[in-house]
Amino acid sequence: MGKKKGEYGLLLIPCNSVHTFFMRYNLDAVFLDKNNKIISIKRLIKPFSLVPPVPKARKVLEFPSSIHATTYMNTEDQISFYSDQE
């Protein structure tokens, strides 16, 4: 928050809604169910906005709209998460 631009995404757990209060750039939000399936994508969320709760969403991936991370994502797509930490 408060930065003029973003360079990476953020995974919020548990989460089913987002706000962009105090943000200074547009966000894209990818809403995931408990199995990491995309159930909704909200693009170009303007600063100081509120996205109401998305039913059945358990996680939200947020990306700065400027990095175009959601360009090839669609609802019903499955997301996989990997960790290099063991």
MDTraj code that builds the backbone (N, CA, C; nanometers):
import mdtraj as md
import numpy as np

residues = "MET GLY LYS LYS LYS GLY GLU TYR GLY LEU LEU LEU ILE PRO CYS ASN SER VAL HIS THR PHE PHE MET ARG TYR ASN LEU ASP ALA VAL PHE LEU ASP LYS ASN ASN LYS ILE ILE SER ILE LYS ARG LEU ILE LYS PRO PHE SER LEU VAL PRO PRO VAL PRO LYS ALA ARG LYS VAL LEU GLU PHE PRO SER SER ILE HIS ALA THR THR TYR MET ASN THR GLU ASP GLN ILE SER PHE TYR SER ASP GLN GLU".split()
xyz = np.array([
    [0.0844, -0.1187, 0.0000],
    [0.0000, 0.0000, 0.0000],
    [0.0885, 0.1245, 0.0000],
    [0.0419, 0.2256, -0.0662],
    [0.1122, 0.3510, -0.0696],
    [0.2218, 0.3597, -0.1750],
    [0.2615, 0.2451, -0.2337],
    [0.3639, 0.2479, -0.3376],
    [0.3042, 0.3009, -0.4676],
    [0.3884, 0.3618, -0.5492],
    [0.3412, 0.4176, -0.6753],
    [0.3205, 0.3111, -0.7820],
    [0.3911, 0.1969, -0.7721],
    [0.3684, 0.0875, -0.8651],
    [0.4050, -0.0432, -0.7984],
    [0.3464, -0.1521, -0.8490],
    [0.3734, -0.2833, -0.7935],
    [0.4477, -0.3687, -0.8940],
    [0.5197, -0.4690, -0.8417],
    [0.6008, -0.5540, -0.9279],
    [0.5776, -0.7025, -0.9056],
    [0.4904, -0.7399, -0.8143],
    [0.4703, -0.8804, -0.7831],
    [0.3286, -0.9017, -0.7323],
    [0.2904, -1.0296, -0.7176],
    [0.1577, -1.0630, -0.6695],
    [0.1572, -1.0939, -0.5213],
    [0.0365, -1.1101, -0.4688],
    [0.0174, -1.1388, -0.3273],
    [-0.0970, -1.2381, -0.3137],
    [-0.0763, -1.3459, -0.2380],
    [-0.1805, -1.4447, -0.2116],
    [-0.2377, -1.4184, -0.0733],
    [-0.3677, -1.3990, -0.0651],
    [-0.4363, -1.3731, 0.0615],
    [-0.5209, -1.4950, 0.0992],
    [-0.4938, -1.5510, 0.2179],
    [-0.5662, -1.6684, 0.2676],
    [-0.5994, -1.6462, 0.4136],
    [-0.7173, -1.6689, 0.4620],
    [-0.8432, -1.6833, 0.3880],
    [-0.8906, -1.5455, 0.3423],
    [-0.9568, -1.5423, 0.2302],
    [-1.0033, -1.4152, 0.1762],
    [-1.1081, -1.4404, 0.0685],
    [-1.2133, -1.3566, 0.0658],
    [-1.3135, -1.3667, -0.0405],
    [-1.3573, -1.2301, -0.0940],
    [-1.2917, -1.1229, -0.0483],
    [-1.3186, -0.9886, -0.0998],
    [-1.1916, -0.9060, -0.0825],
    [-1.1827, -0.7969, -0.1578],
    [-1.0648, -0.7111, -0.1468],
    [-1.1053, -0.5650, -0.1506],
    [-1.0153, -0.4829, -0.0999],
    [-1.0322, -0.3383, -0.1138],
    [-0.9000, -0.2824, -0.1635],
    [-0.9068, -0.1651, -0.2230],
    [-0.7849, -0.1000, -0.2713],
    [-0.7671, 0.0354, -0.2043],
    [-0.8145, 0.0461, -0.0801],
    [-0.7944, 0.1689, -0.0046],
    [-0.6444, 0.1911, 0.0127],
    [-0.6007, 0.3121, -0.0085],
    [-0.4619, 0.3537, 0.0066],
    [-0.3683, 0.2974, -0.1009],
    [-0.4245, 0.2322, -0.2025],
    [-0.3435, 0.1867, -0.3156],
    [-0.3284, 0.3025, -0.4124],
    [-0.2211, 0.2996, -0.4900],
    [-0.1967, 0.4084, -0.5843],
    [-0.1941, 0.3593, -0.7287],
    [-0.2351, 0.2340, -0.7494],
    [-0.2389, 0.1777, -0.8848],
    [-0.3520, 0.0752, -0.8926],
    [-0.3930, 0.0416, -1.0145],
    [-0.4996, -0.0565, -1.0362],
    [-0.4511, -0.1971, -1.0035],
    [-0.5435, -0.2794, -0.9550],
    [-0.5147, -0.4193, -0.9232],
    [-0.6018, -0.5118, -1.0056],
    [-0.5511, -0.6331, -1.0293],
    [-0.6314, -0.7445, -1.0787],
    [-0.6419, -0.8431, -0.9629],
    [-0.7587, -0.9020, -0.9446],
    [-0.7791, -0.9979, -0.8359],
    [-0.8350, -1.1278, -0.8933],
    [-0.7727, -1.2390, -0.8550],
    [-0.8140, -1.3715, -0.8985],
    [-0.8682, -1.4437, -0.7751],
    [-0.9971, -1.4758, -0.7768],
    [-1.0632, -1.5413, -0.6639],
    [-1.0628, -1.6925, -0.6858],
    [-1.0119, -1.7651, -0.5844],
    [-0.9965, -1.9101, -0.5936],
    [-1.0841, -1.9811, -0.4919],
    [-1.1314, -2.1000, -0.5301],
    [-1.2070, -2.1812, -0.4341],
    [-1.1093, -2.2630, -0.3501],
    [-1.1607, -2.3542, -0.2679],
    [-1.0743, -2.4317, -0.1775],
    [-0.9785, -2.5241, -0.2517],
    [-1.0088, -2.5547, -0.3793],
    [-0.9234, -2.6419, -0.4602],
    [-0.8359, -2.5638, -0.5584],
    [-0.8260, -2.4336, -0.5397],
    [-0.7456, -2.3438, -0.6238],
    [-0.7974, -2.3319, -0.7668],
    [-0.9260, -2.3524, -0.7846],
    [-0.9873, -2.3287, -0.9151],
    [-1.0337, -2.1838, -0.9199],
    [-1.0093, -2.1175, -1.0328],
    [-1.0502, -1.9780, -1.0476],
    [-1.2017, -1.9710, -1.0609],
    [-1.2637, -1.8940, -0.9713],
    [-1.4095, -1.8786, -0.9795],
    [-1.4503, -1.7391, -1.0234],
    [-1.3570, -1.6437, -1.0147],
    [-1.3866, -1.5083, -1.0603],
    [-1.2558, -1.4320, -1.0801],
    [-1.2548, -1.3445, -1.1806],
    [-1.1408, -1.2563, -1.2036],
    [-1.1956, -1.1147, -1.2160],
    [-1.1425, -1.0261, -1.1355],
    [-1.1785, -0.8842, -1.1419],
    [-1.0551, -0.8097, -1.1909],
    [-1.0687, -0.7400, -1.3013],
    [-0.9552, -0.6695, -1.3618],
    [-0.9711, -0.5186, -1.3472],
    [-0.8578, -0.4513, -1.3407],
    [-0.8524, -0.3046, -1.3359],
    [-0.9349, -0.2453, -1.2218],
    [-0.9152, -0.2983, -1.1025],
    [-0.9815, -0.2440, -0.9839],
    [-0.9100, -0.1141, -0.9479],
    [-0.9819, -0.0064, -0.9490],
    [-0.9235, 0.1256, -0.9261],
    [-0.8912, 0.1474, -0.7777],
    [-0.7933, 0.2342, -0.7513],
    [-0.7624, 0.2674, -0.6115],
    [-0.8857, 0.3192, -0.5363],
    [-0.8889, 0.2915, -0.4081],
    [-0.9971, 0.3312, -0.3176],
    [-1.1311, 0.2690, -0.3563],
    [-1.1264, 0.1430, -0.4039],
    [-1.2472, 0.0683, -0.4403],
    [-1.2660, -0.0494, -0.3455],
    [-1.3848, -0.1064, -0.3504],
    [-1.4188, -0.2240, -0.2703],
    [-1.4822, -0.3276, -0.3622],
    [-1.4291, -0.4498, -0.3576],
    [-1.4881, -0.5612, -0.4315],
    [-1.5649, -0.6437, -0.3292],
    [-1.6969, -0.6590, -0.3485],
    [-1.7758, -0.7345, -0.2512],
    [-1.7343, -0.8819, -0.2460],
    [-1.7720, -0.9516, -0.1391],
    [-1.7360, -1.0929, -0.1261],
    [-1.7827, -1.1755, -0.2456],
    [-1.6963, -1.2687, -0.2873],
    [-1.7272, -1.3612, -0.3956],
    [-1.7660, -1.4936, -0.3300],
    [-1.8904, -1.5394, -0.3509],
    [-1.9336, -1.6651, -0.2896],
    [-1.8401, -1.7809, -0.3262],
    [-1.8090, -1.8625, -0.2292],
    [-1.7240, -1.9814, -0.2401],
    [-1.5756, -1.9511, -0.2569],
    [-1.5368, -1.8255, -0.2631],
    [-1.3941, -1.7917, -0.2709],
    [-1.3288, -1.8144, -0.1355],
    [-1.2097, -1.8722, -0.1365],
    [-1.1340, -1.8976, -0.0142],
    [-0.9989, -1.8262, -0.0152],
    [-0.9519, -1.7901, -0.1360],
    [-0.8210, -1.7267, -0.1519],
    [-0.8324, -1.6215, -0.2611],
    [-0.7447, -1.5224, -0.2544],
    [-0.7384, -1.4205, -0.3586],
    [-0.5928, -1.3961, -0.3944],
    [-0.5646, -1.4003, -0.5245],
    [-0.4356, -1.3592, -0.5769],
    [-0.4510, -1.2174, -0.6287],
    [-0.3695, -1.1263, -0.5803],
    [-0.3732, -0.9873, -0.6268],
    [-0.2476, -0.9585, -0.7067],
    [-0.2651, -0.8901, -0.8184],
    [-0.1533, -0.8491, -0.9023],
    [-0.1735, -0.7047, -0.9446],
    [-0.0663, -0.6275, -0.9599],
    [-0.0812, -0.4964, -1.0218],
    [-0.1299, -0.5164, -1.1662],
    [-0.2286, -0.4420, -1.2084],
    [-0.2810, -0.4568, -1.3444],
    [-0.1725, -0.4360, -1.4489],
    [-0.0741, -0.3555, -1.4163],
    [0.0315, -0.3205, -1.5119],
    [0.1199, -0.4385, -1.5526],
    [0.1248, -0.5466, -1.4734],
    [0.2108, -0.6594, -1.5112],
    [0.1365, -0.7635, -1.5939],
    [0.0079, -0.7436, -1.6170],
    [-0.0726, -0.8290, -1.7059],
    [-0.0684, -0.9770, -1.6664],
    [-0.0623, -1.0067, -1.5386],
    [-0.0531, -1.1448, -1.4914],
    [-0.1791, -1.2256, -1.5210],
    [-0.2926, -1.1598, -1.5343],
    [-0.4183, -1.2328, -1.5544],
    [-0.4576, -1.2455, -1.7014],
    [-0.3715, -1.2034, -1.7915],
    [-0.4053, -1.2007, -1.9334],
    [-0.4566, -1.3343, -1.9856],
    [-0.3922, -1.4419, -1.9500],
    [-0.4309, -1.5734, -2.0022],
    [-0.5034, -1.6602, -1.9000],
    [-0.5498, -1.6004, -1.7919],
    [-0.6265, -1.6741, -1.6917],
    [-0.7747, -1.6638, -1.7236],
    [-0.8467, -1.7725, -1.6968],
    [-0.9904, -1.7761, -1.7196],
    [-1.0585, -1.8466, -1.6028],
    [-1.1859, -1.8174, -1.5825],
    [-1.2594, -1.8908, -1.4806],
    [-1.2575, -2.0387, -1.5163],
    [-1.2587, -2.1221, -1.4154],
    [-1.2504, -2.2679, -1.4243],
    [-1.1071, -2.3186, -1.4408],
    [-1.0089, -2.2298, -1.4671],
    [-0.8693, -2.2737, -1.4708],
    [-0.8265, -2.3159, -1.3317],
    [-0.7354, -2.4109, -1.3245],
    [-0.6796, -2.4587, -1.1979],
    [-0.5428, -2.3956, -1.1784],
    [-0.5163, -2.3432, -1.0589],
    [-0.3876, -2.2838, -1.0255],
    [-0.3101, -2.3825, -0.9380],
    [-0.1812, -2.3974, -0.9658],
    [-0.0942, -2.4812, -0.8828],
    [0.0086, -2.3924, -0.8153],
    [0.0339, -2.4189, -0.6893],
    [0.1324, -2.3449, -0.6120],
    [0.2465, -2.4375, -0.5760],
    [0.3690, -2.3868, -0.5889],
    [0.4873, -2.4634, -0.5566],
    [0.5738, -2.3820, -0.4624],
    [0.6451, -2.4522, -0.3778],
    [0.7367, -2.3863, -0.2856],
    [0.8754, -2.4484, -0.3037],
    [0.9774, -2.3653, -0.3022],
    [1.1131, -2.4173, -0.3090],
    [1.1697, -2.4425, -0.1692],
    [1.0889, -2.4188, -0.0672],
    [1.1311, -2.4451, 0.0697],
    [1.0857, -2.5844, 0.1098],
    [1.1736, -2.6571, 0.1759],
    [1.1372, -2.7919, 0.2202],
    [1.1402, -2.8019, 0.3701],
])
top = md.Topology()
chain = top.add_chain()
for i, resn in enumerate(residues, 1):
    res = top.add_residue(resn, chain, resSeq=i)
    for name in ("N", "CA", "C"):
        top.add_atom(name, md.element.get_by_symbol(name[0]), res)
traj = md.Trajectory(xyz[None], top)
